[in-house]
């Protein structure tokens, strides 16, 4: 997210007028977030993409030397662009982003993955009630696809998927990016919006009925649709191909 935003910024702020190669991702617009970890990564990427200067270089990790006879000290490793570039507390020290930055409209999809034998009762309960989770996910995705109404960011939005952190692997360090709190810079906050799901009326079926309106419908009076005719032709072609070119049986092979 950060690299994509900076490439778009480089095109807008380039004094030479040259058009650099832009990524396929579109800047701004609707963003479907899957899971709490993705939520944190996207929020950090948006902040760093618009607050960091284009010539910013991530700090190098500390030098690790080994005391071996005849071996020189290890050279400092190259900066890792995946690692967090700056602490969130330093956001206020950077220049204000342009007001022309695009808006980002979020849609959150929960991603709760529970493992472990002691969580078996909870997993059974979630299996039996997963239809409610499916309804929630479909409601959120439909709101994004149909571009339903939006609302501004509020304080409770930082809690989306917070219960998912309880079941993250213990191998995730406490100081990892996934474990940090979500902090929204007041200069970025007006550009972060949320989709508000609303009721969707069912689309009526305007196709003409192929069967008569009489209560007593005979099978010979029904007319197949174009999709049914095309499907029957595909099935007939597959059967014919199987007869002309039968698959060899593994039991008839000679050793």
C-alpha positions as CSV (number, residue, x, y, z in Angstrom):
1,X,0.0,0.0,0.0
2,X,2.8,2.4,0.9
3,X,4.8,1.8,-2.2
4,X,1.7,2.1,-4.4
5,X,0.7,5.5,-2.9
6,X,4.3,6.8,-3.2
7,X,4.4,5.9,-6.9
8,X,1.2,7.8,-7.5
9,X,2.6,10.7,-5.6
10,X,5.8,10.7,-7.6
11,X,3.8,11.0,-10.8
12,X,1.8,14.0,-9.4
13,X,4.8,15.7,-7.9
14,X,7.4,15.0,-10.6
15,X,8.9,18.3,-11.8
16,X,10.3,16.7,-15.0
17,X,6.9,15.8,-16.4
18,X,8.0,12.2,-17.0
19,X,5.3,9.6,-16.4
20,X,6.7,6.8,-14.3
21,X,5.3,3.3,-14.5
22,X,2.3,3.1,-12.2
23,X,1.1,0.0,-10.4
24,X,-2.1,-1.7,-11.4
25,X,-3.7,-0.8,-8.1
26,X,-5.9,2.2,-8.2
27,X,-5.2,4.9,-5.6
28,X,-8.2,5.6,-3.3
29,X,-11.7,4.2,-3.7
30,X,-13.2,1.1,-2.0
31,X,-11.0,-1.2,0.0
32,X,-12.2,-4.6,1.2
33,X,-10.3,-5.5,4.4
34,X,-10.1,-9.2,5.3
35,X,-9.0,-9.7,8.9
36,X,-7.5,-7.7,11.7
37,X,-3.9,-8.1,10.6
38,X,-4.7,-6.8,7.1
39,X,-6.6,-3.8,8.7
40,X,-3.5,-2.7,10.6
41,X,-1.2,-3.1,7.5
42,X,-3.5,-1.0,5.3
43,X,-3.9,1.7,7.9
44,X,-0.1,1.9,8.4
45,X,0.5,1.8,4.6
46,X,-1.9,4.8,4.0
47,X,-0.2,6.9,6.7
48,X,3.3,6.2,5.6
49,X,2.4,6.6,1.9
50,X,1.1,10.2,2.4
51,X,3.2,11.4,5.3
52,X,6.7,10.1,4.5
53,X,8.7,12.2,2.0
54,X,9.3,10.5,-1.3
55,X,13.1,10.4,-0.7
56,X,12.7,8.7,2.7
57,X,15.0,5.8,3.3
58,X,14.1,3.2,6.0
59,X,16.7,3.0,8.8
60,X,19.2,0.2,8.6
61,X,19.1,-2.6,11.2
62,X,21.9,-2.7,13.8
63,X,25.2,-4.4,12.8
64,X,25.6,-7.9,14.1
65,X,29.2,-8.9,14.4
66,X,30.5,-12.4,15.0
67,X,33.8,-13.0,16.8
68,X,35.3,-15.7,14.7
69,X,39.0,-16.0,13.8
70,X,39.7,-14.8,10.3
71,X,36.2,-13.6,9.7
72,X,35.4,-9.9,9.3
73,X,32.4,-8.2,10.9
74,X,29.2,-8.6,9.0
75,X,28.2,-5.7,6.8
76,X,25.0,-3.9,7.7
77,X,22.0,-5.5,5.9
78,X,20.0,-3.5,3.4
79,X,16.9,-1.8,4.7
80,X,13.8,-4.0,4.6
81,X,11.0,-2.1,3.0
82,X,8.4,-4.5,4.6
83,X,9.4,-3.5,8.1
84,X,7.6,-0.5,9.7
85,X,9.4,2.6,8.6
86,X,8.6,4.9,11.5
87,X,6.8,4.6,14.9
88,X,3.3,5.8,14.8
89,X,4.1,8.4,17.5
90,X,6.2,10.2,14.9
91,X,3.4,10.8,12.4
92,X,3.0,14.4,13.7
93,X,6.6,15.3,12.9
94,X,6.1,15.1,9.2
95,X,4.7,17.7,6.8
96,X,1.0,17.9,6.2
97,X,-0.3,15.8,3.2
98,X,-2.0,17.5,0.3
99,X,-5.7,18.1,0.7
100,X,-6.2,16.6,-2.8
101,X,-5.5,13.1,-1.6
102,X,-8.3,10.7,-2.6
103,X,-10.7,9.1,-0.1
104,X,-10.6,5.5,1.0
105,X,-13.8,3.7,1.8
106,X,-13.4,0.6,3.9
107,X,-15.5,-2.6,4.1
108,X,-14.4,-5.0,6.8
109,X,-14.8,-8.8,6.4
110,X,-14.1,-10.8,9.6
111,X,-11.5,-13.5,9.4
112,X,-11.5,-15.6,12.6
113,X,-9.4,-18.8,12.4
114,X,-9.4,-20.8,15.6
115,X,-7.1,-23.7,16.2
116,X,-6.3,-25.9,19.2
117,X,-7.9,-28.8,20.9
118,X,-9.2,-26.7,23.8
119,X,-11.2,-24.5,21.4
120,X,-13.1,-27.5,20.0
121,X,-16.5,-26.5,21.7
122,X,-16.2,-23.0,20.3
123,X,-15.3,-24.3,16.8
124,X,-18.3,-26.5,16.8
125,X,-20.5,-23.6,17.8
126,X,-19.1,-21.4,15.1
127,X,-19.6,-24.3,12.6
128,X,-23.3,-24.5,13.5
129,X,-23.8,-20.7,13.4
130,X,-21.6,-19.8,10.4
131,X,-24.7,-18.8,8.4
132,X,-24.8,-15.6,10.5
133,X,-21.2,-14.9,9.6
134,X,-22.0,-15.5,5.9
135,X,-24.9,-13.1,6.1
136,X,-22.7,-10.4,7.6
137,X,-20.0,-10.9,5.0
138,X,-22.4,-10.8,2.1
139,X,-24.1,-7.7,3.5
140,X,-20.7,-5.9,3.8
141,X,-19.5,-7.0,0.3
142,X,-22.9,-6.0,-1.4
143,X,-22.6,-2.6,0.2
144,X,-19.2,-2.2,-1.4
145,X,-20.3,-3.5,-4.8
146,X,-23.4,-1.3,-5.0
147,X,-21.5,1.7,-3.6
148,X,-24.1,2.3,-0.8
149,X,-23.9,5.2,1.6
150,X,-20.8,6.2,3.4
151,X,-20.0,7.6,6.9
152,X,-17.0,9.2,8.5
153,X,-14.5,7.5,10.7
154,X,-15.4,7.2,14.4
155,X,-13.4,6.0,17.4
156,X,-15.0,2.6,17.6
157,X,-13.8,1.8,14.1
158,X,-10.3,0.9,15.5
159,X,-12.0,-2.1,17.2
160,X,-12.9,-3.9,14.0
161,X,-11.8,-7.5,14.3
162,X,-10.3,-6.9,17.8
163,X,-11.5,-10.3,19.0
164,X,-9.4,-12.0,16.3
165,X,-6.2,-11.2,18.1
166,X,-7.0,-13.6,20.9
167,X,-6.5,-16.5,18.5
168,X,-3.5,-15.4,16.7
169,X,-0.4,-17.7,16.8
170,X,1.8,-17.3,19.8
171,X,4.7,-17.0,17.4
172,X,3.7,-13.4,16.5
173,X,6.1,-11.3,18.7
174,X,4.6,-8.7,21.1
175,X,6.5,-5.9,19.3
176,X,5.3,-7.0,15.8
177,X,3.3,-4.7,13.6
178,X,0.3,-6.9,14.1
179,X,0.3,-6.3,17.8
180,X,0.5,-2.5,17.8
181,X,-2.4,-0.3,18.4
182,X,-4.2,1.5,15.6
183,X,-3.5,5.2,15.7
184,X,-5.1,7.5,13.2
185,X,-3.5,10.8,12.4
186,X,-6.0,13.7,12.4
187,X,-4.8,14.8,9.0
188,X,-5.5,11.4,7.5
189,X,-8.7,10.7,9.3
190,X,-11.0,12.8,7.1
191,X,-9.9,10.7,4.1
192,X,-11.0,7.4,5.7
193,X,-14.6,6.4,5.3
194,X,-16.8,3.3,5.9
195,X,-19.5,1.7,3.8
196,X,-22.9,1.6,5.5
197,X,-24.9,-1.5,4.5
198,X,-28.6,-0.9,3.7
199,X,-31.5,-3.1,2.6
200,X,-31.5,-4.2,-1.0
201,X,-34.7,-4.9,-2.8
202,X,-34.8,-8.2,-4.7
203,X,-34.5,-7.7,-8.5
204,X,-37.7,-9.0,-10.2
205,X,-37.6,-11.7,-12.8
206,X,-38.7,-10.2,-16.1
207,X,-38.3,-13.3,-18.2
208,X,-41.3,-14.7,-20.0
209,X,-42.7,-17.9,-18.6
210,X,-42.2,-20.8,-21.0
211,X,-45.0,-22.9,-19.4
212,X,-48.7,-22.2,-19.7
213,X,-50.5,-20.6,-16.8
214,X,-52.8,-23.6,-16.5
215,X,-52.6,-25.4,-13.2
216,X,-52.2,-28.7,-15.1
217,X,-48.9,-28.4,-16.9
218,X,-47.9,-31.2,-19.3
219,X,-44.2,-32.0,-19.8
220,X,-44.5,-31.8,-23.5
221,X,-45.8,-28.2,-23.3
222,X,-42.6,-27.0,-21.7
223,X,-40.0,-25.3,-24.0
224,X,-36.3,-25.5,-23.0
225,X,-34.4,-22.2,-22.6
226,X,-31.3,-21.2,-24.6
227,X,-29.1,-22.1,-21.6
228,X,-30.6,-25.6,-21.3
229,X,-30.1,-26.2,-25.1
230,X,-26.5,-25.1,-24.9
231,X,-25.9,-27.2,-21.9
232,X,-27.4,-30.3,-23.6
233,X,-25.2,-29.7,-26.6
234,X,-22.1,-29.6,-24.4
235,X,-23.0,-32.8,-22.6
236,X,-23.7,-34.6,-25.9
237,X,-20.4,-33.4,-27.3
238,X,-18.6,-34.8,-24.2
239,X,-20.3,-38.1,-24.5
240,X,-19.4,-38.4,-28.2
241,X,-15.8,-37.5,-27.5
242,X,-15.6,-40.1,-24.8
243,X,-16.8,-42.8,-27.2
244,X,-14.4,-41.8,-30.0
245,X,-11.4,-41.3,-27.8
246,X,-11.8,-43.5,-24.7
247,X,-9.4,-43.1,-21.9
248,X,-6.9,-46.0,-21.5
249,X,-7.6,-48.2,-18.6
250,X,-4.7,-48.5,-16.1
251,X,-5.5,-52.2,-15.6
252,X,-4.7,-53.0,-19.2
253,X,-1.1,-51.7,-19.1
254,X,1.7,-54.0,-19.7
255,X,4.6,-53.9,-17.3
